[in-house]
Amino acid sequence: MLFATIFVLVGVAVWVAAGVLLYFRRKTLQKTEAMRRVETSRAADVSRMTPGEPVEVTGTLRCGSPLTSEMARHTCAYYHSRVIREYEERYRDSEGRSRTSRRSETVASSERFAPFVVEDESGKVGVHGEGAEVDALEIINRFERDPGSGSSITLGGFTVSLGGGDRTIGYRYVESVLNSDAPVYVLGVVRPDGEIGAPGEDGEGRFIISYRSEAELEKKFKREARVQALISAGLFLFGAIFVAVGVAAATGAFGLS
């Protein structure tokens, strides 16, 4: 009976994971729907629009007071720097055999915006980037083996020890930026000051900033949704097999009890 219970529980857990993945797929598709619903506005027209109204602009990102990223020392209007610990986790499968899987966790992160505007042929409009979902250009993705105890890194003003113990494989350093004087796409809402920012707590709409064009970003979201759908379908099938085996075992189909 224990055998049957374990298989059914594993199958149900896999179904839950598939359901969570479908939820995120729906959220991904909602982004493309929001992009389609909002027509692109001229930058100079945004200040005359109603506060809280969804707005979309494309143009060139201009930044008068750029930042310097913490890892690459790259001049930019936005950066997101992360240190990700990759490690091994040991566990036992349903048959009691010892297994090892590779996992990861973010141990340090720093994200900063500088004030910037989007400029097109009509003029320019300011953007308050805080709270946005940023699709930034990745300029660093470097993996280094575990440096051992005593090593550390300072990120965002905080010093983090990198001594991860004997299960740590190493650390991945990732940094993404929005470049100044480069194309940018912004989907947000009109602020009371006539600039673009995030919806209020009770407001509707998305806030997305991307270095890609609208068409490229929509393709990216659709590709992510397809992958999520395929993985979810596989998980549902995998879970169904486990549940079927468990139910069959519980009913004595395999001569088990």
N, C-alpha and C positions, 0 to 999 in steps of 0.2 A: 504493500500500500504506500509505503514511503516513496518508492520509485515513481509511482503514478503521480503522487502529489507534487514531487519535485518537478517533473516534466510539465505538468499543468501550470504550475506557478511560473516556471521559466517562460512558457509560451505566452501567458498573460502579460508578463513583464515586457516581452518583446513587442506585443501588441500595443502596450502603453507607449513604448518608445516610438513605434510607427505613428501613433496618433499625435505625439508631440511633434514629430517631423512634419506631419501634414499641417499642423497648426502654423509652423514656421513657413511652410510653403505658401499657405494662404496669405500670411503677412507679406511675403515677398511679392506675390502677385498684386496685392493691394497697392504696392508702390508704383507698379507700372500703370495701374488703373488711375491713380492720382495724377501721374504725369500726363496721361492722355486727356484727362478732364480739364486740365488747366492750359489755356492758350498762352503762348509766349508773348510777353509784354515788352514794350520798349522801356529801357531804363528810365528815361525822362518822364514817363507816364505814371510810374509807380507812386510818386508823391501825391497824385491826384486821385488815387484809388481809395476805397473805403477801408479803414483800419479793420483788421481781422480777415480781409478777403484773401483767398489763395492767390498766389502770384508766382510766375515763372519767368526767369530772365536768363539770357545767355550773352556772353561777351568776353571781355578780357579782364582778368583779375588785376587790380592795381592796389598796391599797398605802400603807404607813405612811411610806415615805421615797421619794417620787416623784423622777423625773429631770426635767431640762429638755432638750428636744431641741435639737440644735445649729443647725438651720436656722430652724425656725419659733419656737423658744423656747417650745415647747408642753410643759406639765406632763403627764407620762405615766409608765407603769410600764415601758415598753420603747420604744426607737426604733431605726430603721435609716435612716441618712442616706447617700446616694450622690451622687457627681458622675460623670456619664457623658459622655465625649467622643464627639461624633458627627463623622465625617470621611468624606472621599471616598477611594476606593481605585481606582486605574487598573489595568486588566489588558487582555490581548488574548484574544479568543475563539478558537474553533477555526479560524476563517477568517483570523485575523491582524488583525482589526479592533480598534481601541482602544475600550474600554468603561470606564464609570465606575459604581461601585456605592457605596451609602451604608452605612457600617459604624459600629459603636460599640464602646467599651471603657470599663470602669469605671476611673477614675483615682484615686478616693478613696472610702473606705467606712468607716463607723463604726456599730457595733451595740452596744447596751448594754441590760442587764436590771437592774431593781431588784427586791429581794425582794417577793413578793406572795403573796396567798392567794386562793382561790376560796371564796366564801361562798354557801351556800344556806339553805333553811329549817331544815336539821338542824345547821348549824354551819359550820366552815371548815376548809380544808386548805391547807398551804403548797405552793408550786410552785417548783422550781429550774429556771428557764427555759433555762439554758445548754445548747446542743446541740439545741434544738427547731427544728422547721420552723415558722416563725411566719407566719401569714396576718394581717398587720396592716393597719390602716386608712391608706390613702394620703392625706396632708394637703397635700403639695407635689408638683407635677410641672410644673416650669417650665423652658422652654428659652430660652437666651440666646445670641446670636451671639458668635463668637470675640472676646474682649476685646483680643486682641493680646498681644505680649510684655510681660513685666513684671507681669502680673496673677497672683494666687495666691489660694488658699483654705486655711484651716486646718480640718481635720476629724479627729476622733479624736486630737488632739494632734500631728498631723503637718501640715506646710505643703507644699502641692502647687502647683507652677507650672502655670498654665493656658495658657501660650504653646504652642500646638500646631502651629505652622507653617502654610504656605499651604494645606494640604489639610484643615485643621480647619474645620468648618462652625460649630460652637458647642458649648455644654455644657448638658446637662440636669441639673437639680437635683431629686432625688427624696427624699422623706422619708415614712416610714410609722411609725405608733405604735399601741400598745395603751393605751387610756385607762383610768384608774382610775375606779371606781364605774360601770363599764359591763359589759354582758354579755360572758361569755367561755366558750369551749369548750376543754377540755384533754383530750388523749388521751396517756397516757404509761405509766409503770410505777411501782409502789410502791417507794419507797426504804426502806433499813433503818431510817431515822428516822421512817417513817410518813408522809412527804410524797411528792410526785409529781415525777418527773424523767425523765431519759433512760435507755434500756436500757444495760446494761453492754456492753463490747466483744463479749462472747460471748452477750449476751442477744438475745432476739427481741422484736419489737414496734416500734411507731412512736411518735414523740414530736411531737405537733402542738398548737400553740396558735393559736386563731383568735378574732377579734372577731365572726365570724359564728356563727349557730346551727349545730347538727349538720346539719340538713336543708339549709340554705343552702350549707354547705361541701361536702356531698356533691354537690349540683347543680353547683357550681363545678368539682369534679374531673371529673364526668361530661362537662361541656361541654368541658373541656380535652382529655379523651380522644377525644371525637368529632372535634374539630378536628385533633388529631394523626393520627387514623386517615384523615381525608380528605386531608390533606397527604401522608401516606405513600403512599396509593393513587395520588395524582397523580404522585409522584416515581417510583414503580415503573413507571407507564405511560410517563412521560417517558424513563426509563432504557431501557425496552424498545424504544422507537422508535429511540434512538441506537444500541443494540446491533444492532437489525435492519438499520439503514442501513449500519452498519460491516461486518456480516457479508455483506450483499448486495454491497457494494463489493469486499470481499475475494474474493468468488467470481466477480466480473466481471459481475454483473447490470447494472451501470451502464456497463460498458465501461471501468472504471477498473482500475488495477493499482497 
